[in-house]
């Protein structure tokens, strides 16, 4: 998957995850992309640990895995922010 694919999947996954976790008002497009791309790595790691497949290319499965990872990241960030 090329850089454009990573940006598109990252943007969509980050945006969906921010909607799920309630962070949509706090995040801009660039942060959504960043969270989505990092979420792809985290989601891929989680899926591999569970015996599944991680990000496989530009498809719906990769979007779901990336969104899962992005939700995990945002939940951790929200938990850290609430402690402060």
Secondary structure, DSSP 8 states (H G I E B T S, - for coil): --HHHHHHHHHHHHHHHHHHHT-TTT--HHHHHHHHHHHHHHHHHHHHHTTS----SSSHHHHHHHHHHHHHHHHHHHHHHHH-
